[in-house]
């Protein structure tokens, strides 16, 4: 069983690049089945309205039962105040099992994290190289699992990727996917230091070839149990409780989070770093 944990699907409504224009699965499906990939996690391309985009992904997921999983894409900024209702629909109506957030849309918020917590969903958050936030996510939401795609940087910033591995070593709830990582030594380092249990195979299809991405994982020459963890076991573990309401939670003594969505939602998404005199964005 091989599961690709990272693939886009459906139409974007932008026109600036493949990422917000079109994520047709026609070639992807052929390439994936030739490579022996049995199941794939789908989420939208960039879109100005993820309610629309998620519904299209839901239609694709439903078209081939057992072949696809769905993640709800949310824009942490534009969807402020409706993240929970978008995710609730995705879980209850579409059967989705995770949340996707991209920093290109806006920085992740407490609203996203508490929603993930209340539905027991993993969050796949593209930090675009800003891996330091994972320290905060890991500490503030120890009961939420975060998958950081591209080992922290699609741009292949080795500094960010190496820093993310440190964070994966130190926090049990920070994972990474392999999609688009070019420097093979860094993938090897991730497995060696953080362990195969912290890495998930993802392709970033349909724009990257899933067979090429899978070959990288094969080239790691892992033991059979470690390889099967990376190729699907870890993902299945992370979605094991998807959709179940959060109950008693873990060793930090945070007992019950069902009340948490009643908390006021922060109105600032980025306050800037006062020590660097960064501009304050709201
Ligand atoms: Zn992607």
Boltz pocket constraint, residues with backbone or C-beta under 6 A from the ligand:
constraints:
  - pocket:
      binder: B
      contacts: [[A, 6], [A, 8], [A, 204], [A, 205]]
      max_distance: 6.0
